[in-house]
Each structure stands twice: as C-alpha cells, then as structure tokens.
Amino acid sequence: MAKQTTTRRKREVAEPTPFEQARDEMFQHIMRCGVIGAVPEHQTEWFGETMGYLTDRYPELEDEQVEQLRTLGERFVQPPKQHEASSAA
C-alpha cells in the first residue's frame, strides 16, 4: 500500500505596511535609545528628530500617520499609572 502524501498549503504572510514598519522601527529605537525615563524636554526633542527621520525613511506615510506614530511613541514612554489601593471601610 502506497503512502499517501499530502500537499501542505503555504500560508500567505502579509507584508507589513509602511506604517507598521515605521511603528516597529520607532519602538526599537525607543528601547535602544533610553527614551523611557528621560526628562520630558529630552523626549520632546528626541521625538522631533525621530519623526523627521521616519518621515524621510518612509516618504509614503501621510502627515496623519506620522502624528499617529508620535502619539503611540509618546504613550509608550510614559511611566505606568499607579492605581491607589482602595481601603475597605
């Protein structure tokens, strides 16, 4: 009896969009450059320079997408919010 061979279908992997590539690159830069924990003035300066870099690197991004990237990055570098323990009275 011959062994049946099954043909596996290759899963199609979607290529990341330029926005997704820029987002991932920005997060990698944030982690490498020590932006988390930096003083707000330095973060503002860093984001200004980095958004300029990403705009040059990904010219297909629209202005709105660059603003979305900056918002995501600025949220990412913020310290976690502290939850106050509610006292049981």
N, C-alpha and C positions, 0 to 999 in steps of 0.2 A: 504494500500500500504506500503510495507516494505521500510525502509530507506536503501539506498544504502551506503555501506561502501567502502571507497576507501583505498587501501593499499598504504601507502607512501613508496617510495623507500628511503632507507637510503643513504645519501650522503657519499661516501667514502672520508675520510680525509687522506691525505697523511702524513705519519710520516716525520718529518723534518730530513734531512740528518745530519750526524755528523758535517759537515761544517756549516750548518745553525744553529745548536745548539751552536757550539763554537762561531760563529759570534754574535748571540744574547746574549750569556753569556758575551762576551767581551764588547759589548755595555753597558750592565747593569753595569759591573764593572767600565767602564769609567765614567758613570753617578754617581755612588756611591762614587768613589774614588777621585773625583775632579781633574781629569787629564786635563780637559778642563781649559785652563787659566794658567796651571802650566808652569814653565820655561822649555825651550826645553831640558835641561840636565835631569831634573826630568822625563819628558815624555819619553825620550830615555831609562832611567833606568827602568821606570815602564813597558814599552812595552817589554823590555828584560826579566824581571821577569814574566810578564803575559804570554808571548808566551811560556816560559818554562812550566808554569803551565798548559796552554791549551794543549801543546804537551803531557804532562803526562796524563791529563784528557781524551784526545781524541787521543789515540795512532793510530787510524785508519786514521788520517789525514796525507796526504803526505807533504813533505817539501814545495812543491809549494803552497799548500793550506794554510800552516802556514804563508808563506810570503804574500799571498793574504790577510789573516786576518790582519796582521800587517799593510799593506798598507791601508786597509779600515779604521782601527782604527786611524792611523796617519792622514788620511784625515779628519776623523770625528772630531778630536780635534782641528783642525786648525780654527782660527777665520774667520768669513765670510769675503769675499773680498769686499772691498769698491769700489763702482762704482762712478767715478768722474762725476759730472753733466756737461754736455757739454753746453757751453754758446751759446746762439743764437745770431749770429752776423749779 
